Structure formats: structure tokens, C-alpha cells
Amino acid sequence: MSPAAVGEIRGPDRFRALWQRCLVEGAPDDSEKIHQRLVEGYDEPQRHYHTLTHIEQCMAMFDQCKSLASNPDALELAVWFHDVVFEPGSPDNEARSAELYLDFSAGMHDEAIRGLVKRLIMATLHDGSSLEDSDAAFMVDIDLSSFGLSWEEFLRDSQNLRLESADLSDAEYFRRKTNFQNCLLAKEHFYQSDFFAKRLESQARANLARYFELIKQQQ
């Protein structure tokens, strides 16, 4: 990702424009305060993978597919908020992230977009729920796009994810992680949308095969 793209995410301008586009008539504009809350969340010290860098990566992928989205503003809002609440090991991070968006957007965005953003965030549970339309498929694929990066980038992300579960033994961590990854591999398509399947599927499967071999060597 270019340095300009990184600055675009950390700075308030892009988020402000998005938030303002979604405001209902007469609603006040708290976009700078909300953006600051997002940045502070992604900068929390317990994070190593679920940081602003992850959002930057996701936004770069969103920018590639946004012209195909049915509601690109809702999809972009979901990208911004989907990991803003993150406590390692907590089962309700996605739900709490969605609720934070709903709290900020109450009376600001219309109910249709609020409901859609919540559903898109909840799709990142990756349990197969909430996949009701193409935008949900894009959201899931954007969140999983790091699997399809270069091996070096994939390995870096994997190491950062491991740091977020320091309370788990290697054996327990890799058991949980490989169970999730094998569920992804068992699907006919790793990525839900044709757009990402064509671009990232082959690399994602190759990365995981190489990763599983690496884990075996370390055990």
C-alpha cells in the first residue's frame, strides 16, 4: 500500500467525507470525534494484527471492489468499524463493534443503512451467517484478504495474530487456528465473491498449505 493510502486512513478526511454522505438531514456532524475513537481503538496496546494496518489493508481491498458494491458507503463503514472493539479471546468483539457503530449513528444515519452496516460487521464472524447478498460476500472476503497476500506478508500477519493470544500454549493456539483455517479450505471457494476468488484464491490456498507444513516442522 502506498504511503498516501496509509495517511488517508489515519487522517480524518476520508472518514469525514464518508460519514457526512450518510448523515440524515439536520443531523450534527461528529465525524472527527468518531474517527479519533476509531484510531484510538485500533492503536490499543493489546493489538498486533487487529490494528490500523489491518484497516488500511482492508480499505485498499475495498477500493478495488467498491464499484461493484450495491451500497459502497455501508460496506466502507463496516470496514472501518468491524474490529474497533477487540479483546483477545472474547467471543463478542464483532457484536460490540457493531453496537459501537449503532451508538454513534443513532439519529445520524437512516435505519436501513444502520441495519446493513451491523449485518456486514457480523458477517466477519465467518460462521456463514449474514451472507445474504453480494456486499456481505465482499465484506467477508475483504476481511480474509490477508490470506491471499504474498507469503512474506501472510507469515508476518500470522506471527502478529499469534502475539494476540499470548495466554494460549502453542499447541492450543495452533489447534484452534488450524481448525478455523481447515474450515475455510473445506469450502468449494475460499473467497465468496468472484472478484476476490479470481485474484486471491490460489495464493491463499498455497499460503495455508505452506503454513501447515511450517507448523508441523515446529512441533
N, C-alpha and C positions, 0 to 999 in steps of 0.2 A: 504494500500500500504506500502511496506517495506521502511525504511529509505534509502536503497540503490537506490530504484527506484526514490525517490524524488531527491536525489543528482544527479542522472543521467540526469534528465531533466534540473535542474538549471545549471549544469556544461556543458561545451561546447562539450564534446567528442562525445556524441551520435548525436547531430545535425551536427557536423562537418563531421562525417562519412557519414551521410545521404546526406548532400549537395555535398560532394565530389563524391559520387556514381553517382550523377545526372549531374555532370559537363560535358559539351561538351569538346572535345579535344582542348587543348590550352587555355581554359578559366582560368582566375585567381581565386584563392580561397579566397573569402571574408567571409567565414563561421563564423569565430569568431566574426566579426563585426556585422553580421546579427543576430547571436544568441544573442548578447548583446542587440540589438534593440528589439528582441522578449522579453527577460527577463524584460527590462525596461518598455515595453508596458504592460505586464501582472502585473507589480508591481505598476502601476499608482494608485494614492490615491482614485479615484472615484470608484474603483472596490472593490467588496466584494465577489461576486461569480465568475465573469469572470476573475479570477486570474490564476497564475501559478498552483495553486492547481487544478483548473478545467482541465488544460492541463495535469497535472500529472495523474488525474483520466482517462481522455480520452486516454492517452498513455498506461495506464495499460490495458484498454479495447482493444485498437489496438493490443497490444502484444498478446492478446488471440486469435485474429481472423486473424492476418496478413498472416498466411499460406494459408488462403482461398481467399485472395485478388488477383485480376488479376494484379494489379500494386501496390504492397505494398509501394513502395517509394513515389508514388504520393499521396497515401492515408495518409502516415505519414506526408508528407509536408503539406497537407491540415489540419491535426490535429494541427500541430504547428502554422499555420497562421490564423486559422478560426476566432479567436476572438481578434487578436492582435490590431485592431482598435476598440475601444469601447467608445462611448459617450452615456450615459444613455438617452433613448428615441429616439435616432437617427434611422431613417429607413434604412440608408445605411452603417451600420457598416460592414456587410458582404462584400458588394461591395468594400468598401475601404480597407478591409483586403486583399481581392483578388488582388486589384490593387497594394498594397504594395508588395505582393509576386511577381507579374509580373514585378514591377520596379526592385526588387533585382535580379530576374532571367533572365532579358533581356540579351541576348548574352551568358548566362551561361548554361541554360538548353534548350533542344530542344523544338520546338514549340508544339509537341504532348503532352509532359508531362506538359508544361505550361498551355495549354488549359484544360487538365484534372484536374489539381490542382485547377484552377479557378472554374470549374464546381462543383467540390466536395465542395469547400468552399461555393459556392452559394446554394448548397443543404441544408445548415444549416439554410436557411430562413424558412424551414419546411412548405413551401406552396405547396408542392407536385411537384414542378418543379425540373428539373435537375436529376430526378430519372431514369436515362437511363440504368443503369447497376447495377450489384451487389456491386461494390465498392461504388457507391453513396448511396445504401441502408446501407452499413456498416458505411459510414460517418454519415448519419442521426442518426443511432442507437447509435453510439459512443457518439455523442453529447447529446443524450437523455438518456444515460445510468444511469445518476444520479437518474432518476425516479425509477429505479429498485434496488437501494441500500437499506440498512436497513432503517426502519422508522426513527431512530435517525439521520442517515446521510441525509436522504431526508429532514427532518424537518430543520436541520442545513442549508442545501443548500437553502431551501425555505426562511428562515429568511435572509440569505445573499442576495438573489435576491431582497427581499423587501427593503433592505438598499440601493440598487442601484436606487430606484425610490422614493427617499425621497420627491420629489416635488409633488407626487400624494397623494391624500387622500386615506385612507384605502378602502373606497367604490369604488373609481375609479380603484385603483390598483387591487383589487380582482375581479372586474368585467372583466377587461382586461385579467387577468391571468386565471380565470376560463373559459372564452370563449375559450382561446387557449387550455387549458387542456381538455375541453369537446370535442373540435375538434379532439384531439388525441384519446380520448376514444371512439369516434363515429366510428373510423375506425375498420375494421374487425380485424386487427392486430395492436397493439400499435407500435411494432417494425417491421421493414420492412424485416429483414433477419431472416431466421430460426434459425441461430446461437444465436442471441440475444433474439428472441421471446421465445425460449425454456428455456433460462436462467433467463430472467428478466421480462417477460410479467406479470406473476402472481403477483409478488411483486410490480410492477409499478402500476397496477390497484388497488391493496389493499392500497397502499400508498395514491393514489389520492382520493379514497373513504373516507379514514380516514381524509385526509386533508380538504375535502369539509365539513365534519361534524365539524371539528375544526373551520373553518371559520364561519359556521352558529352559533356556540356557542358564538363566539366573537362579532357578530353583534347585 
